[in-house]
Amino acid sequence: MARVVALRLRERWGGWNSEPPRHQLAPHQRLRAAARPVTARLPDRQLPFILLGASFGGLVAGAYAVAHPDRTAGILLLDSSIPDDYVIDKRHGFDGMCLKANRQADAYQSLEKIDNCRLSKWAYDRRDQEPDVPLIYLAAKDPSDRGDVADDPLRKAFVRRWSPGIWESVSAPHWMDEADPKLVEKNLERVIVLANSGH
């Protein structure tokens, strides 16, 4: 049975607020280091988790699921980035997260200190290791000026790889967790039901 523990990160924790290392850690090592302060505070670290990813958190949730399939019971994504963005961005000629300046800023100046391009490519290259768990993706009808890229068929194909994978367009802004917490709560309940029923 899956259990949900919600933590809202409002301050920087040790691993994220420390000086950047001289060399960039491999994505799975950085992910493990970033998750350590969270998992250490959970009551029972052996149970699988329901992951919730909003915006950049979707990429992190997808990568965590690949790195820890045995600890992932289900995923709810809120108009978020996904590991497949690496390919989607290339397809649309958008270098955003993979521009050298952005990679440096993400890896050394952001709160997370994670190179989004490197993490996205790492998780995408391991997509065959995604766990057989439910995933619900809530896509904002107003995709934050991302145009057609937000509804790209490759993004929907990512969702279909999960068991089950459910894509829904919702009348909510990109930051729906803040604007409509009831919507998020309702869909989190759906993921829990699917995870506990064996989908």
NUDRENLUM-750408 format. One line per field, with one value per residue: x, y, z of N, C-alpha, C in turn; residue number from 0. Coordinates in steps of 0.1 Angstrom, whole numbers, plus 5000, padded with zeros to 4 digits. Layout:
n_X	(X/...)
n_Y	(Y/...)
n_Z	(Z/...)
ca_X	(X/...)
ca_Y	(Y/...)
ca_Z	(Z/...)
c_X	(X/...)
c_Y	(Y/...)
c_Z	(Z/...)
i	(NUM/...)
This chain:
n_X	(5008/5006/5018/5014/5034/5035/5057/5066/5089/5104/5127/5162/5180/5208/5223/5215/5221/5247/5281/5288/5301/5335/5336/5310/5284/5272/5240/5223/5236/5235/5207/5202/5216/5202/5177/5181/5178/5150/5140/5152/5137/5113/5089/5090/5113/5112/5088/5070/5067/5043/5048/5049/5051/5057/5060/5095/5098/5086/5104/5124/5109/5103/5129/5137/5120/5130/5155/5149/5129/5117/5109/5089/5055/5035/5028/5021/5018/5021/5015/5042/5078/5094/5113/5115/5116/5141/5144/5121/5126/5148/5135/5119/5137/5146/5169/5169/5172/5195/5214/5247/5250/5226/5229/5251/5240/5219/5232/5250/5240/5213/5185/5183/5207/5211/5219/5197/5195/5214/5203/5178/5185/5198/5177/5159/5174/5172/5147/5135/5136/5116/5093/5065/5040/5011/5005/4995/4990/4985/4977/4981/4956/4964/4994/5016/5028/5041/5032/5026/5044/5038/5017/5028/5029/5049/5051/5027/5030/5050/5035/5017/5034/5033/5016/4984/4988/4977/4965/4954/4938/4934/4915/4934/4961/4997/5010/4993/4992/4993/4972/4949/4945/4926/4920/4945/4946/4924/4933/4956/4945/4933/4956/4966/4945/4947/4973/4971/4953/4966/4965)
n_Y	(4988/5022/5052/5086/5114/5147/5172/5206/5225/5252/5265/5265/5235/5219/5203/5216/5242/5245/5252/5250/5219/5212/5197/5186/5166/5134/5130/5111/5109/5136/5139/5120/5131/5155/5145/5133/5150/5151/5125/5115/5127/5113/5091/5062/5049/5028/5024/5027/5058/5083/5105/5140/5164/5197/5221/5225/5204/5181/5170/5162/5144/5124/5116/5107/5085/5068/5063/5052/5030/5011/5025/5041/5047/5060/5088/5123/5149/5184/5204/5202/5200/5174/5143/5138/5163/5170/5159/5169/5197/5198/5190/5211/5231/5245/5256/5262/5249/5236/5254/5268/5289/5287/5261/5264/5283/5268/5246/5258/5282/5280/5272/5244/5234/5217/5205/5210/5201/5180/5163/5158/5145/5123/5109/5105/5089/5066/5057/5033/5021/5031/5028/5006/5021/5042/5074/5107/5134/5168/5192/5226/5248/5273/5274/5289/5306/5288/5279/5257/5237/5228/5210/5190/5160/5142/5147/5138/5112/5104/5104/5083/5061/5052/5033/5032/5058/5090/5118/5151/5181/5210/5237/5257/5277/5276/5274/5256/5243/5263/5280/5264/5244/5224/5211/5198/5182/5165/5151/5139/5122/5105/5093/5079/5061/5046/5036/5021/5001/4985/4994)
n_Z	(5000/4991/5006/5014/5020/5025/5018/5020/5006/5018/5026/5019/5020/5036/5015/4992/4995/4998/4988/4953/4939/4929/4906/4884/4897/4887/4873/4887/4911/4921/4923/4942/4964/4966/4973/4998/5022/5023/5023/5046/5066/5065/5079/5074/5054/5037/5023/4992/4974/4965/4940/4935/4911/4902/4876/4872/4889/4879/4861/4879/4894/4875/4869/4894/4897/4877/4888/4912/4911/4927/4949/4941/4938/4924/4903/4902/4880/4875/4851/4841/4836/4818/4815/4787/4776/4767/4742/4730/4730/4713/4689/4684/4679/4701/4724/4750/4780/4775/4766/4771/4790/4804/4814/4831/4850/4860/4872/4890/4902/4907/4930/4933/4921/4899/4868/4844/4817/4815/4835/4823/4799/4810/4823/4802/4785/4800/4799/4795/4819/4835/4861/4864/4871/4880/4864/4864/4844/4846/4825/4820/4806/4798/4787/4798/4779/4762/4739/4711/4719/4745/4742/4727/4708/4716/4743/4752/4745/4763/4787/4781/4784/4810/4836/4846/4821/4823/4807/4811/4802/4820/4835/4847/4860/4852/4877/4894/4918/4937/4929/4927/4950/4956/4933/4928/4951/4947/4924/4933/4951/4932/4920/4942/4947/4923/4925/4949/4941/4924/4898)
ca_X	(5000/5014/5015/5018/5039/5037/5066/5067/5102/5104/5140/5172/5186/5222/5229/5212/5225/5261/5288/5288/5313/5344/5331/5295/5280/5264/5226/5217/5243/5229/5194/5203/5220/5191/5165/5185/5172/5136/5138/5157/5127/5101/5088/5094/5119/5111/5075/5070/5062/5036/5056/5042/5061/5051/5070/5107/5097/5082/5117/5130/5101/5106/5143/5137/5113/5139/5166/5143/5116/5111/5104/5079/5042/5027/5032/5011/5026/5013/5020/5056/5088/5095/5126/5114/5118/5154/5141/5110/5132/5156/5126/5113/5148/5148/5181/5168/5179/5209/5224/5258/5248/5216/5234/5259/5232/5211/5241/5257/5233/5199/5183/5186/5220/5210/5219/5185/5198/5220/5193/5167/5191/5201/5165/5154/5182/5169/5132/5131/5136/5105/5085/5051/5031/5003/5010/4985/4996/4976/4983/4973/4951/4972/5007/5027/5034/5050/5026/5023/5053/5033/5009/5035/5026/5059/5048/5016/5036/5056/5024/5012/5043/5030/5005/4981/4992/4965/4967/4942/4939/4926/4914/4942/4974/5009/5012/4980/4993/4990/4960/4938/4949/4916/4923/4957/4942/4915/4940/4965/4937/4932/4968/4967/4936/4953/4985/4967/4945/4974/4960)
ca_Y	(5000/5034/5062/5099/5123/5159/5182/5218/5230/5267/5270/5257/5226/5217/5199/5225/5256/5244/5257/5240/5211/5216/5190/5184/5153/5127/5133/5103/5113/5149/5136/5113/5141/5165/5139/5129/5157/5148/5111/5113/5131/5105/5081/5049/5051/5016/5023/5035/5071/5090/5117/5151/5173/5209/5228/5217/5192/5170/5164/5156/5132/5114/5110/5099/5072/5059/5060/5044/5024/5003/5035/5050/5040/5067/5102/5134/5160/5196/5212/5202/5195/5159/5139/5139/5177/5171/5156/5179/5210/5197/5189/5225/5240/5253/5251/5267/5243/5231/5265/5267/5298/5281/5249/5269/5289/5257/5238/5265/5293/5278/5266/5229/5232/5206/5208/5204/5195/5167/5154/5154/5135/5111/5102/5101/5077/5054/5056/5019/5017/5037/5018/5003/5028/5052/5088/5116/5147/5179/5203/5239/5252/5284/5268/5298/5311/5278/5276/5243/5228/5222/5199/5182/5146/5135/5149/5129/5098/5102/5100/5069/5050/5048/5023/5039/5072/5098/5132/5159/5196/5216/5251/5262/5282/5268/5271/5252/5239/5275/5286/5255/5232/5213/5203/5190/5172/5155/5142/5132/5110/5095/5085/5070/5050/5037/5029/5010/4991/4978/5000)
ca_Z	(5000/4990/5016/5009/5029/5017/5024/5012/5008/5018/5028/5014/5030/5035/5002/4981/4998/4999/4976/4942/4939/4918/4894/4884/4900/4878/4876/4897/4924/4925/4926/4955/4974/4968/4980/5011/5033/5023/5027/5060/5075/5064/5090/5070/5041/5029/5016/4980/4975/4954/4938/4929/4905/4896/4869/4871/4898/4871/4856/4891/4898/4865/4871/4907/4894/4870/4897/4924/4907/4939/4959/4934/4937/4914/4901/4897/4874/4874/4840/4845/4827/4819/4809/4773/4771/4760/4728/4725/4728/4701/4678/4681/4677/4713/4732/4764/4791/4771/4763/4780/4801/4813/4822/4842/4860/4867/4880/4901/4908/4911/4943/4932/4916/4890/4854/4838/4804/4818/4842/4814/4790/4817/4826/4789/4780/4808/4799/4795/4833/4842/4868/4860/4881/4874/4863/4859/4840/4845/4816/4821/4793/4795/4790/4801/4766/4755/4726/4708/4725/4757/4739/4717/4708/4723/4757/4755/4744/4776/4796/4777/4788/4824/4837/4834/4819/4821/4803/4812/4802/4831/4836/4859/4855/4854/4892/4899/4932/4945/4925/4929/4957/4956/4920/4931/4961/4940/4915/4941/4956/4921/4919/4954/4944/4912/4931/4959/4935/4914/4886)
c_X	(5009/5009/5021/5022/5042/5047/5067/5080/5102/5118/5150/5178/5200/5228/5226/5218/5241/5268/5289/5302/5322/5340/5316/5292/5272/5249/5220/5223/5237/5215/5193/5206/5209/5179/5168/5178/5157/5134/5142/5146/5114/5101/5092/5100/5117/5098/5077/5063/5053/5044/5047/5052/5054/5063/5083/5107/5092/5094/5123/5122/5103/5119/5144/5130/5122/5150/5161/5130/5109/5106/5093/5066/5033/5032/5021/5020/5017/5020/5035/5065/5089/5108/5126/5116/5131/5152/5131/5117/5140/5147/5121/5124/5150/5159/5180/5176/5193/5218/5234/5255/5237/5220/5242/5250/5224/5220/5247/5250/5219/5198/5187/5200/5221/5210/5207/5187/5204/5211/5183/5173/5193/5188/5159/5161/5179/5154/5127/5131/5125/5097/5071/5041/5022/5009/4998/4992/4985/4982/4974/4969/4959/4987/5018/5035/5044/5044/5024/5032/5047/5024/5015/5031/5037/5057/5037/5021/5043/5046/5019/5021/5041/5018/4995/4987/4980/4969/4954/4945/4930/4926/4921/4955/4985/5011/4999/4981/4990/4976/4948/4942/4939/4917/4934/4953/4934/4923/4951/4957/4935/4944/4970/4958/4942/4965/4981/4959/4953/4971/4951)
c_Y	(5012/5044/5075/5107/5136/5168/5194/5224/5246/5273/5260/5248/5224/5214/5208/5239/5256/5250/5246/5232/5215/5209/5187/5169/5147/5129/5124/5105/5126/5147/5129/5123/5151/5158/5135/5137/5154/5134/5108/5118/5123/5094/5067/5050/5039/5016/5031/5048/5075/5103/5128/5161/5185/5216/5220/5204/5180/5162/5156/5143/5121/5108/5102/5085/5063/5054/5051/5038/5017/5012/5044/5042/5047/5081/5111/5145/5172/5205/5213/5198/5180/5155/5140/5153/5179/5169/5166/5192/5209/5197/5202/5235/5249/5248/5254/5260/5238/5241/5265/5277/5293/5269/5254/5275/5278/5250/5245/5276/5291/5272/5251/5226/5219/5211/5202/5196/5181/5158/5149/5143/5122/5103/5097/5089/5064/5052/5042/5013/5024/5026/5017/5008/5038/5066/5096/5129/5157/5190/5215/5243/5265/5279/5278/5303/5301/5274/5261/5233/5221/5210/5190/5167/5138/5136/5140/5115/5095/5097/5086/5058/5045/5039/5026/5053/5080/5113/5140/5174/5201/5231/5256/5267/5272/5264/5267/5248/5251/5280/5277/5243/5221/5205/5193/5179/5161/5146/5134/5119/5100/5087/5075/5058/5040/5030/5018/4999/4982/4982/4991)
c_Z	(5000/5001/5011/5021/5022/5025/5015/5015/5007/5020/5021/5024/5026/5021/4991/4983/4999/4987/4965/4943/4928/4905/4895/4887/4889/4882/4887/4911/4929/4930/4940/4966/4976/4975/4994/5022/5034/5028/5041/5070/5074/5075/5086/5056/5032/5020/5003/4982/4963/4952/4931/4924/4898/4889/4867/4879/4890/4865/4867/4894/4888/4866/4884/4904/4887/4879/4908/4920/4919/4950/4953/4932/4927/4913/4896/4892/4871/4863/4841/4833/4829/4813/4794/4767/4764/4745/4722/4722/4715/4688/4674/4680/4689/4721/4746/4775/4788/4766/4774/4792/4810/4821/4833/4853/4867/4876/4891/4908/4912/4925/4943/4929/4908/4876/4847/4826/4807/4825/4832/4804/4797/4819/4813/4784/4788/4809/4799/4810/4841/4849/4862/4870/4874/4874/4858/4856/4838/4837/4817/4807/4788/4798/4791/4789/4760/4742/4724/4714/4737/4754/4728/4719/4716/4739/4761/4754/4757/4786/4794/4781/4802/4824/4848/4833/4815/4818/4804/4811/4812/4830/4848/4853/4857/4868/4898/4913/4941/4942/4928/4937/4957/4944/4922/4940/4955/4931/4922/4947/4945/4919/4930/4952/4934/4918/4940/4953/4925/4900/4878)
i	(0/1/2/3/4/5/6/7/8/9/10/11/12/13/14/15/16/17/18/19/20/21/22/23/24/25/26/27/28/29/30/31/32/33/34/35/36/37/38/39/40/41/42/43/44/45/46/47/48/49/50/51/52/53/54/55/56/57/58/59/60/61/62/63/64/65/66/67/68/69/70/71/72/73/74/75/76/77/78/79/80/81/82/83/84/85/86/87/88/89/90/91/92/93/94/95/96/97/98/99/100/101/102/103/104/105/106/107/108/109/110/111/112/113/114/115/116/117/118/119/120/121/122/123/124/125/126/127/128/129/130/131/132/133/134/135/136/137/138/139/140/141/142/143/144/145/146/147/148/149/150/151/152/153/154/155/156/157/158/159/160/161/162/163/164/165/166/167/168/169/170/171/172/173/174/175/176/177/178/179/180/181/182/183/184/185/186/187/188/189/190/191/192/193/194/195/196/197/198)
